[in-house]
Amino acid sequence: MPVELMVTTPLPGAGAGGYGNRTVCITGAGGFIASWLVKLLLRRGYTVRGTLRNPDDPKNAHLRELDGAVDRLVLLRADLLDPVSLEAAFRGCDGVFHTACPVTDDPEKVVEPAVKGTQNVIHAAADVGVRRVVFTSSIGAVYMNPNRNPDEVVDETCWSDLEYCKNTKNWYCYGKTAAERGAWDAAAERGVDMVSVNPAVVVGPLLQPTVNASTAHVAKYLTGSARTYVNAAQAYVHVRDVAEAHVRVYESPGARGRYLCAESTLHRGELCRILTKLFPEYSVTNRCKDEANPPKKGYKFSNQRLQELGIEFTPVRQCLYETVKSLQEKGLLPVLS
Ligand SMILES: NC(=O)c1ccc[n+]([C@@H]2O[C@H](COP(=O)([O-])OP(=O)(O)OC[C@H]3O[C@@H](n4cnc5c(N)ncnc54)[C@H](OP(=O)(O)O)[C@@H]3O)[C@@H](O)[C@H]2O)c1
């Protein structure tokens, strides 16, 4: 199966007269999703500014190797908590893709950069006249609500309950929900044209040299560090599809509101079974941590709005295959015979 960039349906607006000659900025450009977004935007002819907290850190070197980077990628130092650095990065840009956010459940690390950082991004974009902001939210801002009917399909009208996130110590979901709510309010107040993409657990090949939280979620079953799997189900999506979703909502003049980005929902046991079938040489656990209860179902998510924009989602089995091959190719997972 191919591990290279493959856009299934041609994106609208590419080339001369389209969006491809514009300048856009991506916050947190060295991250897992952002790196793919930079790659795709460069491929489409954009001039790209990427913000990094430390442009000299070797972990960001892969960005300079991307096709088109020499001529059309500029890396700038910026921190979400420093509005002046954001304004400098956004000045002259047609669009901003705000992807930067720590992916952790540590409230000390996630809440302020998520909430205050996103406010800073919206205000900086408004101050320098950015045309559209695409905000990378999460399905963590969508489904966390104890009163939700588990049989109902979750769509863009659904919101996570902040109190529930707090009470269950889901600080990442809390941060993303508060950040997205605050972003919509600030965008309305400042007249910023904002669109959000709300991805499920993102997997697929890595461009960056280190494992990020969502690929670690797969890697831990192959390294043997997870001796059991939890009784939980989650939705997954391919990183290329997430990057493409960002570009499509940016380039579609009629795009509005939230776009859920999820392929399909899997119980963790099913994920382990798929990994075992694809890669039988690893000892992937087949034991659930919770032997007392039936398997939890997990929500089904509607990806209808992105399908209407032309996204063809990669099946989750291929997502998992490409994740593991990439971890092997990058030396992040031993290749067993
Ligand atoms: N991966 C998923 O499964 C998933 C699912 C749904 C939504 N998302 C969202 O997608 C976005 C990217 O996630 P990812 O998985 O690609 O994460 P990642 O690889 O961990 O990258 C996160 C990026 O955020 C940057 N960052 C963190 N705090 C910052 C701050 N104070 N100022 C500036 N930059 C900061 C990091 O920069 P440093 O390198 O300097 O730390 C890093 O580049 C996040 O908004 C996340 O919430 C991810």
The ligand as an ORCA input file, in Angstrom:
! r2SCAN-3c Opt
* xyz 0 1
  N      -3.453     13.687     16.620
  C      -4.744     13.523     16.859
  O      -5.238     12.388     17.021
  C      -5.667     14.716     16.910
  C      -7.051     14.506     16.884
  C      -7.898     15.594     16.908
  C      -7.397     16.879     16.959
  N      -6.055     17.057     17.006
  C      -5.554     18.433     17.057
  O      -4.680     18.639     15.970
  C      -3.664     19.563     16.308
  C      -2.309     18.963     16.015
  O      -2.209     17.724     16.689
  P      -0.979     16.735     16.400
  O      -1.414     15.390     16.760
  O      -0.427     17.014     15.074
  O       0.001     17.234     17.548
  P       1.581     17.244     17.720
  O       2.244     16.440     16.690
  O       1.819     16.923     19.145
  O       1.884     18.783     17.454
  C       1.409     19.778     18.309
  C       2.108     21.062     17.931
  O       1.652     22.117     18.796
  C       2.775     22.921     19.120
  N       2.569     23.672     20.373
  C       2.223     23.186     21.567
  N       2.151     24.193     22.470
  C       2.459     25.332     21.814
  C       2.583     26.713     22.181
  N       2.370     27.151     23.430
  N       2.931     27.615     21.221
  C       3.181     27.217     19.971
  N       3.087     25.919     19.560
  C       2.745     25.007     20.474
  C       3.906     21.938     19.235
  O       5.098     22.624     19.091
  P       6.445     22.173     19.852
  O       7.080     21.230     18.893
  O       7.177     23.447     20.027
  O       6.049     21.523     21.135
  C       3.619     21.003     18.061
  O       4.167     21.485     16.860
  C      -3.896     19.915     17.777
  O      -4.659     21.107     17.824
  C      -4.730     18.751     18.296
  O      -5.536     19.142     19.369
  C      -5.168     16.014     16.983
*
